[in-house]
Amino acid sequence: MIPVRCLSCGKIIGDKWEDFERRTKAGDNPGKVLDDLGVDKYCCRRMLVSHCNLIDEFLQFEYPRKKE
Ligand SMILES: [Zn+2]
């Protein structure tokens, strides 16, 4: 899960992740996608470029919840 805001400047970038992921997986140039999404500062750009979705990996190690 990507942080909702850029850690350096506080700009909201959480809503850009799905678009960014979908378009880069489809083969678009990541730099151009970021320009299109209006992510112009390099602190915000690194948030999206360097993000790695690990939530599904972590969930394997969660204890199974007891059913009541
Ligand atoms: Zn930023």
N, CA, C, O and the ligand as a Tripos MOL2 file, in Angstrom:
@<TRIPOS>MOLECULE
protein
  273   271    69     0     0
PROTEIN
NO_CHARGES

@<TRIPOS>ATOM
      1 N           0.8470   -1.1880    0.0000 N.3       1 MET1
      2 CA          0.0000    0.0000    0.0000 C.3       1 MET1
      3 C           0.8820    1.2360    0.0000 C.2       1 MET1
      4 O           1.7660    1.3900    0.8430 O.2       1 MET1
      5 N           0.6320    2.0900   -0.9340 N.am      2 ILE2
      6 CA          1.4440    3.3070   -1.0340 C.3       2 ILE2
      7 C           0.9670    4.3250    0.0040 C.2       2 ILE2
      8 O          -0.2320    4.4160    0.2650 O.2       2 ILE2
      9 N           1.8930    5.0980    0.6060 N.am      3 PRO3
     10 CA          1.4690    6.1570    1.5300 C.3       3 PRO3
     11 C           0.5280    7.1430    0.8240 C.2       3 PRO3
     12 O           0.6660    7.4040   -0.3710 O.2       3 PRO3
     13 N          -0.4210    7.6790    1.5810 N.am      4 VAL4
     14 CA         -1.3970    8.5960    0.9820 C.3       4 VAL4
     15 C          -0.7060    9.8720    0.5040 C.2       4 VAL4
     16 O          -1.0250   10.3970   -0.5630 O.2       4 VAL4
     17 N           0.2490   10.3700    1.3080 N.am      5 ARG5
     18 CA          0.9190   11.6230    0.9490 C.3       5 ARG5
     19 C           2.4170   11.3970    0.7270 C.2       5 ARG5
     20 O           3.0070   10.4470    1.2410 O.2       5 ARG5
     21 N           3.0050   12.2940   -0.0470 N.am      6 CYS6
     22 CA          4.4560   12.2890   -0.2290 C.3       6 CYS6
     23 C           5.1100   12.5300    1.1260 C.2       6 CYS6
     24 O           4.7020   13.4350    1.8550 O.2       6 CYS6
     25 N           6.1200   11.7320    1.4730 N.am      7 LEU7
     26 CA          6.7380   11.8410    2.7910 C.3       7 LEU7
     27 C           7.5260   13.1360    2.9480 C.2       7 LEU7
     28 O           7.7360   13.5800    4.0770 O.2       7 LEU7
     29 N           7.9660   13.7510    1.8660 N.am      8 SER8
     30 CA          8.7670   14.9690    1.9550 C.3       8 SER8
     31 C           7.9150   16.2230    1.9450 C.2       8 SER8
     32 O           8.0920   17.0900    2.8010 O.2       8 SER8
     33 N           6.9880   16.3440    0.9920 N.am      9 CYS9
     34 CA          6.2730   17.6070    0.8410 C.3       9 CYS9
     35 C           4.8070   17.5250    1.2330 C.2       9 CYS9
     36 O           4.1630   18.5620    1.3870 O.2       9 CYS9
     37 N           4.2570   16.3220    1.3990 N.am     10 GLY10
     38 CA          2.8830   16.2080    1.8610 C.3      10 GLY10
     39 C           1.8340   16.2300    0.7690 C.2      10 GLY10
     40 O           0.6400   16.1700    1.0640 O.2      10 GLY10
     41 N           2.2470   16.3150   -0.4860 N.am     11 LYS11
     42 CA          1.2710   16.2870   -1.5750 C.3      11 LYS11
     43 C           0.5950   14.9060   -1.6330 C.2      11 LYS11
     44 O           1.2410   13.8790   -1.4240 O.2      11 LYS11
     45 N          -0.6940   14.9010   -1.9170 N.am     12 ILE12
     46 CA         -1.4330   13.6330   -1.9860 C.3      12 ILE12
     47 C          -1.0450   12.8850   -3.2590 C.2      12 ILE12
     48 O          -1.2330   13.3790   -4.3700 O.2      12 ILE12
     49 N          -0.4950   11.6740   -3.0700 N.am     13 ILE13
     50 CA         -0.0930   10.8760   -4.2260 C.3      13 ILE13
     51 C          -0.7550    9.4990   -4.2040 C.2      13 ILE13
     52 O          -0.6230    8.7300   -5.1560 O.2      13 ILE13
     53 N          -1.4760    9.1820   -3.1030 N.am     14 GLY14
     54 CA         -2.0970    7.8680   -2.9640 C.3      14 GLY14
     55 C          -3.1140    7.5760   -4.0530 C.2      14 GLY14
     56 O          -3.3030    6.4250   -4.4460 O.2      14 GLY14
     57 N          -3.7690    8.6280   -4.5390 N.am     15 ASP15
     58 CA         -4.8100    8.4240   -5.5570 C.3      15 ASP15
     59 C          -4.2190    8.2530   -6.9520 C.2      15 ASP15
     60 O          -4.9440    7.9630   -7.9040 O.2      15 ASP15
     61 N          -2.8950    8.4330   -7.0740 N.am     16 LYS16
     62 CA         -2.2680    8.3270   -8.3980 C.3      16 LYS16
     63 C          -1.7240    6.9220   -8.6690 C.2      16 LYS16
     64 O          -1.4380    6.5630   -9.8110 O.2      16 LYS16
     65 N          -1.5850    6.1330   -7.5960 N.am     17 TRP17
     66 CA         -0.8900    4.8560   -7.7150 C.3      17 TRP17
     67 C          -1.5470    3.9010   -8.7130 C.2      17 TRP17
     68 O          -0.8690    3.3050   -9.5500 O.2      17 TRP17
     69 N          -2.8710    3.7610   -8.6170 N.am     18 GLU18
     70 CA         -3.5360    2.7690   -9.4770 C.3      18 GLU18
     71 C          -3.3640    3.1190  -10.9530 C.2      18 GLU18
     72 O          -3.0830    2.2510  -11.7790 O.2      18 GLU18
     73 N          -3.5360    4.3870  -11.2680 N.am     19 ASP19
     74 CA         -3.3250    4.8310  -12.6610 C.3      19 ASP19
     75 C          -1.8890    4.5630  -13.0980 C.2      19 ASP19
     76 O          -1.6350    4.0380  -14.1820 O.2      19 ASP19
     77 N          -0.9500    4.9440  -12.2130 N.am     20 PHE20
     78 CA          0.4660    4.7890  -12.5400 C.3      20 PHE20
     79 C           0.8080    3.3210  -12.7960 C.2      20 PHE20
     80 O           1.4650    2.9960  -13.7840 O.2      20 PHE20
     81 N           0.3580    2.4360  -11.8990 N.am     21 GLU21
     82 CA          0.6620    1.0160  -12.0290 C.3      21 GLU21
     83 C           0.0550    0.4380  -13.3110 C.2      21 GLU21
     84 O           0.7100   -0.2940  -14.0530 O.2      21 GLU21
     85 N          -1.2060    0.7830  -13.5490 N.am     22 ARG22
     86 CA         -1.9090    0.2250  -14.7130 C.3      22 ARG22
     87 C          -1.2180    0.6590  -16.0120 C.2      22 ARG22
     88 O          -1.0110   -0.1500  -16.9160 O.2      22 ARG22
     89 N          -0.8630    1.9550  -16.0890 N.am     23 ARG23
     90 CA         -0.2940    2.4580  -17.3360 C.3      23 ARG23
     91 C           1.1330    1.9800  -17.5540 C.2      23 ARG23
     92 O           1.5290    1.7050  -18.6880 O.2      23 ARG23
     93 N           1.9200    1.8760  -16.4680 N.am     24 THR24
     94 CA          3.2940    1.4120  -16.6700 C.3      24 THR24
     95 C           3.3210   -0.0840  -16.9990 C.2      24 THR24
     96 O           4.1710   -0.5400  -17.7620 O.2      24 THR24
     97 N           2.3800   -0.8450  -16.4150 N.am     25 LYS25
     98 CA          2.3090   -2.2730  -16.7570 C.3      25 LYS25
     99 C           1.8840   -2.4700  -18.2020 C.2      25 LYS25
    100 O           2.2440   -3.4580  -18.8420 O.2      25 LYS25
    101 N           1.1090   -1.5120  -18.7090 N.am     26 ALA26
    102 CA          0.6790   -1.5810  -20.1110 C.3      26 ALA26
    103 C           1.7920   -1.1560  -21.0590 C.2      26 ALA26
    104 O           1.6360   -1.2380  -22.2770 O.2      26 ALA26
    105 N           2.9260   -0.6970  -20.4980 N.am     27 GLY27
    106 CA          4.0770   -0.3880  -21.3230 C.3      27 GLY27
    107 C           4.3470    1.0900  -21.5470 C.2      27 GLY27
    108 O           5.2390    1.4400  -22.3200 O.2      27 GLY27
    109 N           3.5910    1.9700  -20.8840 N.am     28 ASP28
    110 CA          3.8550    3.4040  -21.0280 C.3      28 ASP28
    111 C           5.1580    3.7830  -20.3280 C.2      28 ASP28
    112 O           5.6000    3.1120  -19.3950 O.2      28 ASP28
    113 N           5.7530    4.8610  -20.7960 N.am     29 ASN29
    114 CA          6.9710    5.3790  -20.1660 C.3      29 ASN29
    115 C           6.6080    5.9720  -18.8020 C.2      29 ASN29
    116 O           5.7560    6.8580  -18.7330 O.2      29 ASN29
    117 N           7.2500    5.4940  -17.6870 N.am     30 PRO30
    118 CA          6.8750    5.9910  -16.3550 C.3      30 PRO30
    119 C           7.0230    7.5070  -16.2040 C.2      30 PRO30
    120 O           6.2070    8.1450  -15.5390 O.2      30 PRO30
    121 N           8.0470    8.0790  -16.8120 N.am     31 GLY31
    122 CA          8.2330    9.5280  -16.7160 C.3      31 GLY31
    123 C           7.0830   10.2920  -17.3370 C.2      31 GLY31
    124 O           6.6340   11.3040  -16.7980 O.2      31 GLY31
    125 N           6.6100    9.8060  -18.4690 N.am     32 LYS32
    126 CA          5.5050   10.4760  -19.1530 C.3      32 LYS32
    127 C           4.2070   10.3000  -18.3650 C.2      32 LYS32
    128 O           3.3970   11.2240  -18.2920 O.2      32 LYS32
    129 N           4.0040    9.1110  -17.7730 N.am     33 VAL33
    130 CA          2.8020    8.8780  -16.9670 C.3      33 VAL33
    131 C           2.7780    9.8520  -15.7940 C.2      33 VAL33
    132 O           1.7390   10.4370  -15.4900 O.2      33 VAL33
    133 N           3.9330   10.0280  -15.1300 N.am     34 LEU34
    134 CA          3.9930   10.9440  -13.9930 C.3      34 LEU34
    135 C           3.7000   12.3760  -14.4320 C.2      34 LEU34
    136 O           3.0180   13.1140  -13.7220 O.2      34 LEU34
    137 N           4.2080   12.7710  -15.5940 N.am     35 ASP35
    138 CA          3.9060   14.1050  -16.1120 C.3      35 ASP35
    139 C           2.4090   14.2580  -16.3350 C.2      35 ASP35
    140 O           1.8220   15.2750  -15.9660 O.2      35 ASP35
    141 N           1.7870   13.2390  -16.9450 N.am     36 ASP36
    142 CA          0.3530   13.2940  -17.2190 C.3      36 ASP36
    143 C          -0.4720   13.3830  -15.9420 C.2      36 ASP36
    144 O          -1.4980   14.0600  -15.8980 O.2      36 ASP36
    145 N          -0.0040   12.6810  -14.8890 N.am     37 LEU37
    146 CA         -0.7490   12.6770  -13.6280 C.3      37 LEU37
    147 C          -0.5180   13.9600  -12.8200 C.2      37 LEU37
    148 O          -1.1570   14.1620  -11.7880 O.2      37 LEU37
    149 N           0.3810   14.8180  -13.2780 N.am     38 GLY38
    150 CA          0.6420   16.0760  -12.5780 C.3      38 GLY38
    151 C           1.5870   15.9190  -11.4060 C.2      38 GLY38
    152 O           1.6320   16.7760  -10.5240 O.2      38 GLY38
    153 N           2.3480   14.8230  -11.3860 N.am     39 VAL39
    154 CA          3.3430   14.6310  -10.3240 C.3      39 VAL39
    155 C           4.6510   15.2230  -10.8370 C.2      39 VAL39
    156 O           5.3980   14.5500  -11.5480 O.2      39 VAL39
    157 N           4.9360   16.4870  -10.4820 N.am     40 ASP40
    158 CA          6.0660   17.1730  -11.1190 C.3      40 ASP40
    159 C           7.2920   17.2770  -10.2170 C.2      40 ASP40
    160 O           8.4080   17.4110  -10.7210 O.2      40 ASP40
    161 N           7.1130   17.2180   -8.8890 N.am     41 LYS41
    162 CA          8.2760   17.3420   -8.0110 C.3      41 LYS41
    163 C           8.9820   15.9930   -7.8750 C.2      41 LYS41
    164 O           8.3330   14.9470   -7.8680 O.2      41 LYS41
    165 N          10.3050   16.0190   -7.7670 N.am     42 TYR42
    166 CA         11.0120   14.7390   -7.7480 C.3      42 TYR42
    167 C          10.8100   13.9810   -6.4450 C.2      42 TYR42
    168 O          10.9630   12.7600   -6.4170 O.2      42 TYR42
    169 N          10.4650   14.6910   -5.3470 N.am     43 CYS43
    170 CA         10.1920   13.9730   -4.0980 C.3      43 CYS43
    171 C           8.9310   13.1270   -4.2410 C.2      43 CYS43
    172 O           8.8540   12.0230   -3.7010 O.2      43 CYS43
    173 N           7.9420   13.6470   -4.9700 N.am     44 CYS44
    174 CA          6.6970   12.8950   -5.1760 C.3      44 CYS44
    175 C           6.9020   11.7950   -6.2130 C.2      44 CYS44
    176 O           6.3580   10.6980   -6.0870 O.2      44 CYS44
    177 N           7.6910   12.1030   -7.2340 N.am     45 ARG45
    178 CA          7.9170   11.1170   -8.2990 C.3      45 ARG45
    179 C           8.6030    9.8660   -7.7560 C.2      45 ARG45
    180 O           8.2760    8.7430   -8.1430 O.2      45 ARG45
    181 N           9.5800   10.0840   -6.8360 N.am     46 ARG46
    182 CA         10.2870    8.9150   -6.2910 C.3      46 ARG46
    183 C           9.3350    8.0430   -5.4550 C.2      46 ARG46
    184 O           9.5470    6.8360   -5.3390 O.2      46 ARG46
    185 N           8.2840    8.6530   -4.8700 N.am     47 MET47
    186 CA          7.3290    7.8700   -4.0910 C.3      47 MET47
    187 C           6.6760    6.8120   -4.9700 C.2      47 MET47
    188 O           6.5270    5.6620   -4.5570 O.2      47 MET47
    189 N           6.2880    7.1980   -6.1820 N.am     48 LEU48
    190 CA          5.6050    6.2730   -7.0850 C.3      48 LEU48
    191 C           6.5930    5.3430   -7.7800 C.2      48 LEU48
    192 O           6.3440    4.1440   -7.9000 O.2      48 LEU48
    193 N           7.7160    5.8990   -8.2380 N.am     49 VAL49
    194 CA          8.6810    5.0980   -9.0010 C.3      49 VAL49
    195 C           9.2940    4.0090   -8.1250 C.2      49 VAL49
    196 O           9.5260    2.8910   -8.5880 O.2      49 VAL49
    197 N           9.5590    4.3390   -6.8500 N.am     50 SER50
    198 CA         10.2780    3.3930   -5.9980 C.3      50 SER50
    199 C           9.3390    2.5260   -5.1740 C.2      50 SER50
    200 O           9.7950    1.6920   -4.3930 O.2      50 SER50
    201 N           8.0270    2.7120   -5.3390 N.am     51 HIS51
    202 CA          7.0870    1.9530   -4.5110 C.3      51 HIS51
    203 C           7.0270    0.4930   -4.9340 C.2      51 HIS51
    204 O           7.0570    0.1680   -6.1210 O.2      51 HIS51
    205 N           6.9400   -0.3820   -3.9270 N.am     52 CYS52
    206 CA          6.8710   -1.8150   -4.1640 C.3      52 CYS52
    207 C           5.7330   -2.3480   -3.3120 C.2      52 CYS52
    208 O           5.7710   -2.2080   -2.0890 O.2      52 CYS52
    209 N           4.7330   -2.9480   -3.9130 N.am     53 ASN53
    210 CA          3.5570   -3.4090   -3.1750 C.3      53 ASN53
    211 C           3.8560   -4.7040   -2.4450 C.2      53 ASN53
    212 O           3.9750   -5.7590   -3.0680 O.2      53 ASN53
    213 N           3.9780   -4.6270   -1.1110 N.am     54 LEU54
    214 CA          4.3610   -5.7960   -0.3350 C.3      54 LEU54
    215 C           3.2210   -6.3540    0.5060 C.2      54 LEU54
    216 O           3.4010   -7.3650    1.1840 O.2      54 LEU54
    217 N           2.0600   -5.7250    0.4780 N.am     55 ILE55
    218 CA          0.9880   -6.1130    1.3900 C.3      55 ILE55
    219 C           0.6040   -7.5780    1.2130 C.2      55 ILE55
    220 O           0.3210   -8.2610    2.1970 O.2      55 ILE55
    221 N           0.5890   -8.0700   -0.0250 N.am     56 ASP56
    222 CA          0.1930   -9.4600   -0.2400 C.3      56 ASP56
    223 C           1.2370  -10.4330    0.3160 C.2      56 ASP56
    224 O           0.8970  -11.5300    0.7610 O.2      56 ASP56
    225 N           2.5170  -10.0200    0.2860 N.am     57 GLU57
    226 CA          3.5670  -10.8590    0.8690 C.3      57 GLU57
    227 C           3.4120  -10.9180    2.3890 C.2      57 GLU57
    228 O           3.5470  -11.9850    2.9870 O.2      57 GLU57
    229 N           3.1310   -9.7790    3.0090 N.am     58 PHE58
    230 CA          3.0050   -9.7330    4.4660 C.3      58 PHE58
    231 C           1.8140  -10.5440    4.9490 C.2      58 PHE58
    232 O           1.8730  -11.1640    6.0110 O.2      58 PHE58
    233 N           0.7440  -10.5450    4.1860 N.am     59 LEU59
    234 CA         -0.4810  -11.2010    4.6400 C.3      59 LEU59
    235 C          -0.2930  -12.7020    4.8260 C.2      59 LEU59
    236 O          -1.0470  -13.3290    5.5690 O.2      59 LEU59
    237 N           0.7100  -13.2900    4.1590 N.am     60 GLN60
    238 CA          0.9530  -14.7160    4.3480 C.3      60 GLN60
    239 C           1.3220  -15.0450    5.7850 C.2      60 GLN60
    240 O           1.1030  -16.1630    6.2510 O.2      60 GLN60
    241 N           1.8910  -14.0550    6.4910 N.am     61 PHE61
    242 CA          2.4140  -14.3200    7.8310 C.3      61 PHE61
    243 C           1.4560  -13.9220    8.9330 C.2      61 PHE61
    244 O           1.7870  -14.0120   10.1150 O.2      61 PHE61
    245 N           0.2820  -13.4870    8.5520 N.am     62 GLU62
    246 CA         -0.7150  -13.1250    9.5610 C.3      62 GLU62
    247 C          -1.2950  -14.4160   10.1580 C.2      62 GLU62
    248 O          -1.5460  -15.3820    9.4380 O.2      62 GLU62
    249 N          -1.5050  -14.4210   11.4770 N.am     63 TYR63
    250 CA         -2.1310  -15.5840   12.1010 C.3      63 TYR63
    251 C          -3.5710  -15.6990   11.6140 C.2      63 TYR63
    252 O          -4.2590  -14.6890   11.4660 O.2      63 TYR63
    253 N          -4.0240  -16.9110   11.3660 N.am     64 PRO64
    254 CA         -5.4370  -17.0540   10.9850 C.3      64 PRO64
    255 C          -6.3300  -16.6190   12.1400 C.2      64 PRO64
    256 O          -6.0970  -16.9800   13.2930 O.2      64 PRO64
    257 N          -7.3420  -15.8490   11.8160 N.am     65 ARG65
    258 CA         -8.2410  -15.3650   12.8750 C.3      65 ARG65
    259 C          -9.1820  -16.4880   13.3020 C.2      65 ARG65
    260 O          -9.6260  -17.2960   12.4860 O.2      65 ARG65
    261 N          -9.4720  -16.5150   14.5930 N.am     66 LYS66
    262 CA        -10.4170  -17.5130   15.1090 C.3      66 LYS66
    263 C         -11.8360  -17.1350   14.6950 C.2      66 LYS66
    264 O         -12.2460  -15.9770   14.7820 O.2      66 LYS66
    265 N         -12.5570  -18.1290   14.2510 N.am     67 LYS67
    266 CA        -13.9600  -17.8790   13.9070 C.3      67 LYS67
    267 C         -14.8120  -18.0660   15.1520 C.2      67 LYS67
    268 O         -14.6850  -19.0670   15.8580 O.2      67 LYS67
    269 N         -15.6740  -17.1070   15.4140 N.am     68 GLU68
    270 CA        -16.5110  -17.2180   16.6240 C.3      68 GLU68
    271 C         -17.9620  -17.4320   16.2720 C.2      68 GLU68
    272 O         -18.8030  -17.5460   17.1640 O.2      68 GLU68
    273 ZN          6.6350   15.5130   -2.7510 Zn       69 ZN69
@<TRIPOS>BOND
     1     1     2 1
     2     2     3 1
     3     3     4 2
     4     3     5 am
     5     5     6 1
     6     6     7 1
     7     7     8 2
     8     7     9 am
     9     9    10 1
    10    10    11 1
    11    11    12 2
    12    11    13 am
    13    13    14 1
    14    14    15 1
    15    15    16 2
    16    15    17 am
    17    17    18 1
    18    18    19 1
    19    19    20 2
    20    19    21 am
    21    21    22 1
    22    22    23 1
    23    23    24 2
    24    23    25 am
    25    25    26 1
    26    26    27 1
    27    27    28 2
    28    27    29 am
    29    29    30 1
    30    30    31 1
    31    31    32 2
    32    31    33 am
    33    33    34 1
    34    34    35 1
    35    35    36 2
    36    35    37 am
    37    37    38 1
    38    38    39 1
    39    39    40 2
    40    39    41 am
    41    41    42 1
    42    42    43 1
    43    43    44 2
    44    43    45 am
    45    45    46 1
    46    46    47 1
    47    47    48 2
    48    47    49 am
    49    49    50 1
    50    50    51 1
    51    51    52 2
    52    51    53 am
    53    53    54 1
    54    54    55 1
    55    55    56 2
    56    55    57 am
    57    57    58 1
    58    58    59 1
    59    59    60 2
    60    59    61 am
    61    61    62 1
    62    62    63 1
    63    63    64 2
    64    63    65 am
    65    65    66 1
    66    66    67 1
    67    67    68 2
    68    67    69 am
    69    69    70 1
    70    70    71 1
    71    71    72 2
    72    71    73 am
    73    73    74 1
    74    74    75 1
    75    75    76 2
    76    75    77 am
    77    77    78 1
    78    78    79 1
    79    79    80 2
    80    79    81 am
    81    81    82 1
    82    82    83 1
    83    83    84 2
    84    83    85 am
    85    85    86 1
    86    86    87 1
    87    87    88 2
    88    87    89 am
    89    89    90 1
    90    90    91 1
    91    91    92 2
    92    91    93 am
    93    93    94 1
    94    94    95 1
    95    95    96 2
    96    95    97 am
    97    97    98 1
    98    98    99 1
    99    99   100 2
   100    99   101 am
   101   101   102 1
   102   102   103 1
   103   103   104 2
   104   103   105 am
   105   105   106 1
   106   106   107 1
   107   107   108 2
   108   107   109 am
   109   109   110 1
   110   110   111 1
   111   111   112 2
   112   111   113 am
   113   113   114 1
   114   114   115 1
   115   115   116 2
   116   115   117 am
   117   117   118 1
   118   118   119 1
   119   119   120 2
   120   119   121 am
   121   121   122 1
   122   122   123 1
   123   123   124 2
   124   123   125 am
   125   125   126 1
   126   126   127 1
   127   127   128 2
   128   127   129 am
   129   129   130 1
   130   130   131 1
   131   131   132 2
   132   131   133 am
   133   133   134 1
   134   134   135 1
   135   135   136 2
   136   135   137 am
   137   137   138 1
   138   138   139 1
   139   139   140 2
   140   139   141 am
   141   141   142 1
   142   142   143 1
   143   143   144 2
   144   143   145 am
   145   145   146 1
   146   146   147 1
   147   147   148 2
   148   147   149 am
   149   149   150 1
   150   150   151 1
   151   151   152 2
   152   151   153 am
   153   153   154 1
   154   154   155 1
   155   155   156 2
   156   155   157 am
   157   157   158 1
   158   158   159 1
   159   159   160 2
   160   159   161 am
   161   161   162 1
   162   162   163 1
   163   163   164 2
   164   163   165 am
   165   165   166 1
   166   166   167 1
   167   167   168 2
   168   167   169 am
   169   169   170 1
   170   170   171 1
   171   171   172 2
   172   171   173 am
   173   173   174 1
   174   174   175 1
   175   175   176 2
   176   175   177 am
   177   177   178 1
   178   178   179 1
   179   179   180 2
   180   179   181 am
   181   181   182 1
   182   182   183 1
   183   183   184 2
   184   183   185 am
   185   185   186 1
   186   186   187 1
   187   187   188 2
   188   187   189 am
   189   189   190 1
   190   190   191 1
   191   191   192 2
   192   191   193 am
   193   193   194 1
   194   194   195 1
   195   195   196 2
   196   195   197 am
   197   197   198 1
   198   198   199 1
   199   199   200 2
   200   199   201 am
   201   201   202 1
   202   202   203 1
   203   203   204 2
   204   203   205 am
   205   205   206 1
   206   206   207 1
   207   207   208 2
   208   207   209 am
   209   209   210 1
   210   210   211 1
   211   211   212 2
   212   211   213 am
   213   213   214 1
   214   214   215 1
   215   215   216 2
   216   215   217 am
   217   217   218 1
   218   218   219 1
   219   219   220 2
   220   219   221 am
   221   221   222 1
   222   222   223 1
   223   223   224 2
   224   223   225 am
   225   225   226 1
   226   226   227 1
   227   227   228 2
   228   227   229 am
   229   229   230 1
   230   230   231 1
   231   231   232 2
   232   231   233 am
   233   233   234 1
   234   234   235 1
   235   235   236 2
   236   235   237 am
   237   237   238 1
   238   238   239 1
   239   239   240 2
   240   239   241 am
   241   241   242 1
   242   242   243 1
   243   243   244 2
   244   243   245 am
   245   245   246 1
   246   246   247 1
   247   247   248 2
   248   247   249 am
   249   249   250 1
   250   250   251 1
   251   251   252 2
   252   251   253 am
   253   253   254 1
   254   254   255 1
   255   255   256 2
   256   255   257 am
   257   257   258 1
   258   258   259 1
   259   259   260 2
   260   259   261 am
   261   261   262 1
   262   262   263 1
   263   263   264 2
   264   263   265 am
   265   265   266 1
   266   266   267 1
   267   267   268 2
   268   267   269 am
   269   269   270 1
   270   270   271 1
   271   271   272 2
@<TRIPOS>SUBSTRUCTURE
     1 MET1         2 RESIDUE 1 A MET
     2 ILE2         6 RESIDUE 1 A ILE
     3 PRO3        10 RESIDUE 1 A PRO
     4 VAL4        14 RESIDUE 1 A VAL
     5 ARG5        18 RESIDUE 1 A ARG
     6 CYS6        22 RESIDUE 1 A CYS
     7 LEU7        26 RESIDUE 1 A LEU
     8 SER8        30 RESIDUE 1 A SER
     9 CYS9        34 RESIDUE 1 A CYS
    10 GLY10       38 RESIDUE 1 A GLY
    11 LYS11       42 RESIDUE 1 A LYS
    12 ILE12       46 RESIDUE 1 A ILE
    13 ILE13       50 RESIDUE 1 A ILE
    14 GLY14       54 RESIDUE 1 A GLY
    15 ASP15       58 RESIDUE 1 A ASP
    16 LYS16       62 RESIDUE 1 A LYS
    17 TRP17       66 RESIDUE 1 A TRP
    18 GLU18       70 RESIDUE 1 A GLU
    19 ASP19       74 RESIDUE 1 A ASP
    20 PHE20       78 RESIDUE 1 A PHE
    21 GLU21       82 RESIDUE 1 A GLU
    22 ARG22       86 RESIDUE 1 A ARG
    23 ARG23       90 RESIDUE 1 A ARG
    24 THR24       94 RESIDUE 1 A THR
    25 LYS25       98 RESIDUE 1 A LYS
    26 ALA26      102 RESIDUE 1 A ALA
    27 GLY27      106 RESIDUE 1 A GLY
    28 ASP28      110 RESIDUE 1 A ASP
    29 ASN29      114 RESIDUE 1 A ASN
    30 PRO30      118 RESIDUE 1 A PRO
    31 GLY31      122 RESIDUE 1 A GLY
    32 LYS32      126 RESIDUE 1 A LYS
    33 VAL33      130 RESIDUE 1 A VAL
    34 LEU34      134 RESIDUE 1 A LEU
    35 ASP35      138 RESIDUE 1 A ASP
    36 ASP36      142 RESIDUE 1 A ASP
    37 LEU37      146 RESIDUE 1 A LEU
    38 GLY38      150 RESIDUE 1 A GLY
    39 VAL39      154 RESIDUE 1 A VAL
    40 ASP40      158 RESIDUE 1 A ASP
    41 LYS41      162 RESIDUE 1 A LYS
    42 TYR42      166 RESIDUE 1 A TYR
    43 CYS43      170 RESIDUE 1 A CYS
    44 CYS44      174 RESIDUE 1 A CYS
    45 ARG45      178 RESIDUE 1 A ARG
    46 ARG46      182 RESIDUE 1 A ARG
    47 MET47      186 RESIDUE 1 A MET
    48 LEU48      190 RESIDUE 1 A LEU
    49 VAL49      194 RESIDUE 1 A VAL
    50 SER50      198 RESIDUE 1 A SER
    51 HIS51      202 RESIDUE 1 A HIS
    52 CYS52      206 RESIDUE 1 A CYS
    53 ASN53      210 RESIDUE 1 A ASN
    54 LEU54      214 RESIDUE 1 A LEU
    55 ILE55      218 RESIDUE 1 A ILE
    56 ASP56      222 RESIDUE 1 A ASP
    57 GLU57      226 RESIDUE 1 A GLU
    58 PHE58      230 RESIDUE 1 A PHE
    59 LEU59      234 RESIDUE 1 A LEU
    60 GLN60      238 RESIDUE 1 A GLN
    61 PHE61      242 RESIDUE 1 A PHE
    62 GLU62      246 RESIDUE 1 A GLU
    63 TYR63      250 RESIDUE 1 A TYR
    64 PRO64      254 RESIDUE 1 A PRO
    65 ARG65      258 RESIDUE 1 A ARG
    66 LYS66      262 RESIDUE 1 A LYS
    67 LYS67      266 RESIDUE 1 A LYS
    68 GLU68      270 RESIDUE 1 A GLU
    69 ZN69       273 GROUP 0 **** ****
